[in-house]
């Protein structure tokens, strides 16, 4: 039999059999990255991280079409009725592939090329063994942050020879480390920050609510979803005294918006309805999983008959309502994946502007289209944003690239991306101060931390492995390449770190930037002269002028850097 890999050549452009309706460039890049993981690195289990609203089902459909074209069958796993129905509908519509359903009394045919299966149904012994272990060539997992749950692992162990692709919108740093016990590689990440910058998602505006909620001493317990999180009952008790103040803040900041609220309990959801009615809201209601009126209320919210809907542990995954432009979070959680899912309910742009976004020539044009729409941003009202607990999920969790950056974002107000950019600059300034302490140390090669700081990449400077593949030792080829490019190979501990460094070096070389050695040397000379000047020591006017012309060495071309070097050599500065 011809394998799927044999039928997946260079995917630029995407072959016709992989094309699905409305594919965007970043979606093609994700499909390509998955293929590269199979073809070049031999990774059988890969993770895709794509922000809510960026069309992960389109990506899944394209990958599935590749396997079907290779005469292999595909299993898609999901855990809720909404996600199963949504996946079955979208797969059929986007790919044109007949899609079976394996859930409760619904049985898929053994001839179905694509099967959407309920995890709860598939994990049962009889249902699972109705398929042969080699029946599926590919298993795809929707909401893949759940992969490490026992129910999923049981199914995956049975189909052990199948390739696995997990797709999630919400893998944060902690999740990645946990998921790295199963997935060998993150094929590609397309996060909320990148999607907003590229003009595919609405901006996020943060409005802290100044209430002093005491969450000290709240224990963690295992939830029904298998996560370990703060005890929702205790959180509800701690929040209850502040509901009146919170309701007033919601009215003050969002009285004209379409609002979705998240609460720690049904009781809090019900109480918020009454309190919000007192402050001025007339179309407000609550919903929960066991609410017999659930579907009617959700339909009324979608129609606009309800302006403000508080929900307890529902409407988190698989709920797509494009006109939500305010999120109220009263659900204190340590699970950043859950928090990102909640806020992601509001970042989707209006459906009416999608044709214009898809036709726009570039990111700037798309951002302008969203800015001029009826929903330019989603407002996040979070009374827990000011809380001192660092392991509590918060707005910074949505876009921060490391824990240090997250701490610097704490409690700031306004546009989330602006807050992140400011924190990033502050962090880099701090890291540069650390480097100045060793600026006179003359070394032939530089360490990865220094390299990361000099090129303005704090994530590289503070690198930590996230998957099994990342945490492997660098290859001999990687180490040789690092040494050839002027880095201390012995300071590079992980394969993922080496790959990131070499990819950045290659990018710099393609753009004609100066070498690492030369960049580091120029910075060292410049730092030495600046310290002399700042300490009141005399430097020549010519040298002072040179410092003013030096600019940013991270983006300096090789030609310009060489000119600077020759000028310094002529003055005896080596």
C-alpha positions in Angstrom: 0.0 0.0 0.0 1.2 3.5 -0.8 1.7 5.4 2.4 0.4 8.9 3.1 3.9 10.2 3.3 4.5 9.0 -0.3 1.6 11.1 -1.3 2.6 14.2 0.5 5.3 16.0 -1.5 6.4 19.6 -1.0 3.2 21.3 0.0 4.0 24.7 -1.4 1.6 25.0 -3.2 -0.9 22.7 -1.4 -1.8 19.8 -3.8 -5.4 19.9 -4.9 -6.4 16.9 -2.8 -5.3 18.7 0.3 -7.0 22.0 -0.5 -10.1 22.8 1.4 -12.4 25.8 1.0 -11.1 29.1 2.2 -7.6 28.0 3.4 -5.4 30.9 4.6 -1.6 31.1 4.3 -0.9 30.3 8.0 -3.2 27.3 7.7 -1.1 26.0 4.7 2.0 26.6 6.8 0.6 24.5 9.6 -0.2 21.6 7.2 3.3 21.9 5.8 4.9 21.8 9.3 3.0 18.6 10.2 4.2 17.0 7.0 7.8 18.1 7.7 7.5 16.5 11.1 6.6 13.2 9.5 8.9 13.4 6.5 12.0 14.9 7.9 12.0 14.2 11.6 10.1 10.9 11.9 7.7 12.3 14.6 4.5 10.2 14.7 2.8 12.3 17.4 2.5 16.0 16.7 0.7 18.9 18.3 -0.8 22.0 16.6 -1.5 25.0 18.7 -3.9 27.5 17.0 -5.8 30.3 18.7 -9.6 30.1 19.0 -11.2 31.5 15.8 -8.2 30.8 13.5 -9.9 27.8 11.8 -8.3 24.7 13.2 -11.0 22.5 11.6 -9.8 23.7 8.2 -6.3 22.5 9.0 -7.6 19.2 10.4 -9.6 18.7 7.2 -6.6 19.3 4.9 -4.5 16.8 6.8 -7.3 14.2 6.8 -7.7 14.6 3.0 -4.0 13.6 2.6 -4.6 10.4 4.4 -7.8 9.6 2.6 -6.0 10.2 -0.7 -3.5 7.6 0.5 -6.3 5.1 1.1 -6.1 5.4 4.8 -8.9 6.1 7.3 -9.1 8.9 9.9 -10.5 9.0 13.4 -11.4 12.4 14.9 -11.8 12.3 18.7 -13.9 14.9 20.6 -15.5 14.9 24.1 -18.8 16.9 23.9 -21.9 16.7 21.9 -21.3 20.2 20.5 -17.8 19.4 19.4 -18.8 16.1 17.8 -21.7 17.6 15.9 -19.5 20.6 14.9 -16.6 18.4 13.7 -18.8 16.1 11.7 -20.6 19.0 10.0 -17.5 21.0 9.2 -15.5 18.0 8.0 -18.2 17.0 5.6 -18.7 20.6 4.4 -15.1 21.6 4.1 -13.6 18.5 2.7 -16.5 16.8 0.8 -15.6 13.6 2.6 -18.4 11.3 3.9 -18.0 11.4 7.7 -19.4 8.8 10.1 -20.3 9.3 13.7 -19.4 7.0 16.6 -21.4 8.0 19.7 -23.8 6.2 21.9 -26.4 4.6 19.5 -24.8 6.2 16.4 -22.5 3.7 14.7 -20.1 4.5 12.0 -19.6 2.2 9.0 -16.3 0.3 8.8 -16.1 1.8 5.3 -16.3 5.4 6.4 -13.1 7.2 5.4 -13.5 9.7 8.3 -15.1 8.8 11.7 -15.9 11.4 14.3 -15.9 9.6 17.6 -17.0 10.4 21.2 -14.2 9.7 23.6 -16.7 8.5 26.2 -18.1 6.0 23.7 -14.8 4.9 22.0 -13.0 4.1 25.3 -15.5 1.3 26.0 -13.9 -2.1 25.4 -16.6 -3.5 23.1 -16.9 -0.3 21.0 -13.1 0.1 20.8 -12.5 -3.5 19.7 -15.1 -3.3 17.0 -12.3 -1.7 15.0 -9.0 -3.5 14.3 -5.9 -1.8 15.8 -4.7 -0.9 12.3 -8.1 0.4 11.1 -7.1 4.1 11.3 -3.9 5.5 9.8 -4.4 8.8 11.6 -6.0 9.8 14.8 -6.8 13.5 15.2 -7.7 15.0 18.6 -9.8 18.1 19.0 -9.1 20.1 22.1 -5.9 18.2 22.5 -5.0 19.7 25.9 -7.1 16.8 27.1 -4.9 14.1 25.5 -3.2 13.0 28.7 -6.5 12.0 30.3 -6.9 8.3 30.9 -9.8 7.9 28.5 -7.8 9.4 25.6 -4.7 7.4 26.3 -6.7 4.1 26.4 -7.9 4.8 22.8 -4.5 5.9 21.6 -2.8 2.9 23.1 -5.2 0.6 21.1 -4.4 2.4 17.8 -0.7 2.5 18.7 0.6 2.4 15.1 -1.5 5.3 13.9 0.0 8.7 13.5 -1.5 11.3 15.9 -2.2 15.0 15.4 -3.6 16.9 18.3 -5.1 20.4 17.8 -5.7 22.9 20.6 -6.1 26.6 21.0 -5.0 26.6 24.6 -1.7 24.9 25.3 0.2 27.1 27.6 3.7 26.6 29.0 2.5 24.3 31.8 0.3 22.3 29.4 3.0 21.9 26.9 5.3 20.3 29.4 2.6 17.9 30.4 1.5 17.2 26.8 5.2 16.7 26.0 5.0 13.4 27.8 2.9 12.2 24.8 3.5 14.5 21.8 7.0 14.4 20.4 6.8 17.7 18.7 4.9 21.0 18.4 4.5 21.2 14.7 3.5 24.9 14.7 2.0 27.5 17.0 -0.2 30.2 15.9 -1.2 32.0 19.0 -3.6 34.7 19.9 -0.9 37.5 19.8 0.2 36.5 16.3 -3.4 36.1 15.1 -4.4 39.6 16.4 -1.3 41.1 14.9 -2.0 39.4 11.6 -5.6 40.8 11.6 -7.5 37.6 11.9 -8.8 38.2 15.5 -10.2 41.1 17.3 -8.0 43.0 19.8 -8.4 42.3 23.5 -8.8 45.3 25.9 -8.3 44.7 29.7 -10.3 46.4 32.3 -9.4 45.4 35.9 -12.1 45.6 38.5 -10.7 46.9 41.8 -12.1 44.5 44.4 -10.0 42.7 47.0 -11.0 39.1 46.7 -9.0 36.9 49.1 -8.1 33.6 47.5 -5.4 32.7 50.0 -5.7 29.2 51.3 -8.1 27.9 48.6 -7.1 24.3 48.0 -7.0 22.6 44.6 -9.0 19.6 43.7 -9.6 17.4 40.7 -12.4 18.6 38.4 -14.8 16.5 36.4 -12.7 17.2 33.3 -9.7 15.6 35.0 -7.9 18.9 35.6 -6.6 20.0 39.0 -8.0 23.4 39.8 -9.0 25.7 42.6 -12.0 24.4 44.5 -14.9 26.1 42.8 -17.2 25.9 45.8 -14.7 27.8 48.0 -13.9 30.3 45.2 -17.7 31.0 44.9 -17.9 31.7 48.6 -14.9 34.1 48.5 -16.4 36.0 45.5 -20.0 36.3 46.7 -19.4 39.4 49.0 -18.2 41.4 46.0 -21.0 40.6 43.5 -22.7 44.0 43.9 -19.5 45.9 43.2 -18.7 43.7 40.2 -22.2 44.2 38.8 -21.8 48.0 39.0 -18.5 47.7 37.2 -20.0 45.6 34.4 -22.8 48.2 33.9 -20.2 51.1 34.0 -17.9 49.6 31.3 -20.1 47.3 29.2 -23.8 48.3 29.4 -24.0 48.5 25.6 -22.1 45.4 24.8 -23.0 41.7 24.2 -21.6 40.0 27.3 -20.7 36.4 28.2 -19.9 35.8 31.9 -18.1 32.8 33.4 -18.9 31.9 37.1 -17.5 29.3 39.5 -20.9 27.9 40.3 -24.6 27.8 39.3 -25.5 29.7 42.5 -23.2 32.6 41.6 -24.6 32.7 38.1 -28.2 32.9 39.4 -27.3 35.6 41.9 -25.5 37.7 39.3 -28.7 37.7 37.2 -30.7 39.4 40.0 -28.0 41.8 41.0 -27.3 42.9 37.4 -31.1 43.5 36.9 -30.9 45.9 39.9 -28.1 48.0 38.3 -29.9 48.4 35.0 -29.6 45.2 32.8 -33.0 44.1 31.5 -32.0 41.2 29.2 -29.9 39.0 31.5 -30.0 35.2 32.2 -27.9 32.3 33.4 -27.2 28.8 31.9 -25.5 25.6 33.1 -24.9 22.1 31.8 -27.8 20.6 33.8 -30.2 23.4 33.0 -33.2 21.9 31.2 -33.7 25.3 29.5 -30.1 25.3 28.3 -30.6 25.1 24.6 -33.5 27.6 24.6 -31.4 30.2 26.5 -28.3 29.7 24.3 -30.6 30.2 21.2 -32.0 33.4 22.7 -28.5 34.7 23.4 -27.5 34.0 19.9 -30.6 35.9 18.5 -29.9 38.9 20.8 -32.9 38.4 23.0 -30.4 38.1 25.9 -27.7 40.7 26.3 -25.8 39.3 29.3 -25.5 35.5 29.8 -23.8 34.1 32.9 -22.8 30.5 32.5 -21.4 27.9 34.9 -19.0 25.4 33.3 -20.5 25.5 29.8 -20.0 27.5 26.7 -16.3 27.2 27.1 -15.4 24.9 24.2 -17.1 24.7 20.8 -19.3 27.8 21.3 -18.9 30.1 18.4 -20.8 33.4 18.7 -19.2 36.2 16.7 -20.9 39.3 18.2 -19.7 38.7 21.8 -17.7 41.8 22.6 -17.3 41.6 26.4 -16.2 38.8 28.7 -16.7 38.8 32.4 -14.5 36.3 34.2 -15.5 35.4 37.8 -14.1 31.9 37.6 -10.7 31.9 39.3 -8.6 29.1 37.8 -5.1 27.9 37.6 -5.7 26.1 34.3 -4.6 28.6 31.7 -6.0 26.5 29.0 -9.5 27.0 30.5 -9.0 30.7 30.9 -7.8 31.1 27.3 -10.9 29.2 26.1 -13.1 31.6 28.1 -11.6 34.7 26.7 -11.4 33.2 23.2 -15.2 33.2 23.1 -14.9 36.9 22.4 -11.9 37.3 20.0 -13.7 35.9 16.9 -14.3 38.8 14.3 -17.8 39.4 13.0 -18.8 36.8 10.3 -20.0 39.6 8.1 -16.4 40.9 7.6 -14.8 37.5 6.9 -15.0 37.9 3.1 -13.2 41.3 3.4 -10.6 39.9 5.7 -9.9 37.0 3.3 -9.6 39.3 0.4 -7.4 41.9 2.1 -3.8 42.3 0.8 -2.0 42.2 4.1 -2.2 42.3 7.9 -2.4 46.1 8.2 -5.5 46.0 5.9 -7.1 43.3 7.9 -6.5 45.1 11.2 -8.1 48.2 9.7 -11.2 46.2 8.6 -11.6 44.9 12.1 -11.0 48.3 13.7 -13.8 49.9 11.5 -16.2 47.0 12.1 -19.0 47.0 14.7 -16.7 44.9 16.9 -13.2 46.4 16.9 -12.2 44.7 20.2 -13.4 42.5 23.0 -13.4 44.0 26.5 -12.3 41.7 29.3 -13.6 42.5 32.8 -11.6 40.5 35.3 -11.7 41.2 39.0 -8.9 38.8 39.6 -6.4 40.6 37.3 -5.0 42.4 40.3 -4.7 39.4 42.5 -1.2 38.7 43.8 -1.3 34.9 43.2 1.1 34.3 40.3 -0.1 30.9 39.4 -3.6 32.2 38.8 -4.6 32.3 35.1 -5.1 35.9 34.0 -5.0 38.1 30.9 -1.3 37.9 30.6 -1.7 34.2 30.1 -3.2 34.9 26.7 -0.1 36.4 25.1 3.0 36.4 27.4 5.9 34.3 26.2 7.4 33.5 29.6 6.8 33.8 33.3 9.0 36.8 33.7 7.1 38.7 31.0 3.8 37.7 32.6 4.8 39.2 36.0 5.7 42.5 34.4 2.2 42.6 32.7 0.4 42.2 36.1 -2.4 44.6 36.7 -1.8 46.9 33.7 -4.9 48.2 31.9 -5.7 48.8 28.2 -4.9 47.0 24.9 -3.5 43.6 25.7 -0.9 43.6 22.9 0.3 47.1 23.9 0.7 45.8 27.5 2.6 42.8 26.3 4.9 44.9 24.1 5.7 47.2 27.0 6.4 44.3 29.3 8.6 42.7 26.6 10.7 45.9 26.3 11.0 46.2 30.1 12.2 42.6 30.3 14.8 43.0 27.6 16.1 46.2 29.3 16.5 44.1 32.5 18.3 41.3 30.7 20.6 43.8 29.0 21.5 45.2 32.4 22.6 41.7 33.4 24.7 41.4 30.3 26.5 44.8 30.9 28.0 43.3 34.0 30.1 41.0 31.8 30.5 43.2 28.8 34.3 43.4 29.1 34.7 39.6 29.1 36.5 38.8 25.9 35.4 35.4 24.5 35.7 33.9 21.1 32.1 32.6 21.2 28.9 33.8 22.9 26.4 31.8 24.9 22.8 31.4 23.8 21.5 33.7 26.6 23.6 36.5 25.3 22.6 35.8 21.7 18.9 35.8 22.7 19.2 39.2 24.5 21.3 40.9 21.8 18.8 39.9 19.0 15.9 40.9 21.2 14.4 37.4 21.6 13.7 37.0 25.3 12.0 33.6 24.7 15.3 32.3 23.3 17.3 33.8 26.1 15.1 32.1 28.7 14.5 28.9 26.7 13.0 25.9 28.3 12.1 22.6 26.4 8.4 21.8 26.1 8.2 18.5 24.3 10.0 15.2 24.3 11.7 16.1 21.1 12.7 19.6 22.4 14.3 18.1 25.5 16.6 15.7 23.6 20.4 16.4 23.4 21.5 18.4 20.4 22.7 16.4 17.5 26.4 16.3 16.4 25.4 18.3 13.3 23.7 20.9 15.4 26.7 21.3 17.7 29.1 21.7 14.7 26.8 24.3 13.2 26.6 26.2 16.4 30.4 26.3 16.8 30.8 27.3 13.1 28.5 30.3 13.8 30.3 31.6 16.8 28.2 30.1 19.7 29.3 28.2 22.8 28.0 24.8 21.9 28.5 23.5 25.4 25.9 26.0 26.7 23.2 24.6 24.4 21.6 21.8 26.4 18.6 20.9 24.2 17.8 20.0 20.6 14.8 22.3 20.5 17.0 25.2 21.7 19.7 24.4 19.1 17.0 24.2 16.4 15.6 27.6 17.4 19.1 29.2 17.4 20.1 27.8 14.0 16.8 28.8 12.5 17.3 32.4 13.7 20.9 32.4 12.4 19.7 31.2 9.0 17.0 33.8 9.0 19.6 36.5 9.7 21.9 35.2 7.1 19.2 35.2 4.4 18.4 38.8 5.2 22.0 39.9 5.1 22.4 40.7 8.8 25.8 40.8 10.4 27.4 37.7 12.0 26.9 36.8 15.7 30.6 37.3 16.4 30.7 40.7 14.8 27.5 41.8 16.4 28.7 40.8 19.9 32.1 42.5 19.3 30.5 45.8 18.3 28.2 45.7 21.3 31.0 45.0 23.6 33.0 48.0 22.3 30.0 50.2 22.4 29.1 49.2 26.0 32.7 49.9 27.2 32.7 53.4 25.6 29.2 54.2 27.0 30.3 53.3 30.5 33.4 55.5 30.2 31.2 58.4 29.0 28.6 57.8 31.8 31.3 57.7 34.4 32.6 61.1 33.3 35.7 59.7 31.6 36.8 61.5 28.5 36.0 60.0 25.1 36.7 61.6 21.8 34.0 63.6 20.0 34.5 61.2 17.1 33.8 58.2 19.3 30.7 59.9 20.8 29.4 60.5 17.2 30.1 56.9 16.4 28.1 55.7 19.4 25.2 57.8 18.1 25.4 56.2 14.6 25.8 52.7 15.8 22.0 52.0 16.1 20.6 48.5 16.5 23.2 45.8 15.9 20.5 43.2 15.8 19.3 44.5 12.5 22.6 45.8 11.1 23.6 44.5 7.8 26.9 42.7 7.3 28.2 45.5 5.1 27.5 48.2 7.7 28.9 46.1 10.5 32.1 45.6 8.6 32.4 49.3 8.0 32.1 49.9 11.8 34.7 47.3 12.5 37.2 48.8 10.1 36.7 52.2 11.6 37.3 50.8 15.1 40.4 48.8 14.0 41.9 52.0 12.5 41.6 53.6 16.0 43.2 50.7 17.8 40.0 49.3 19.3 40.2 45.6 18.9 
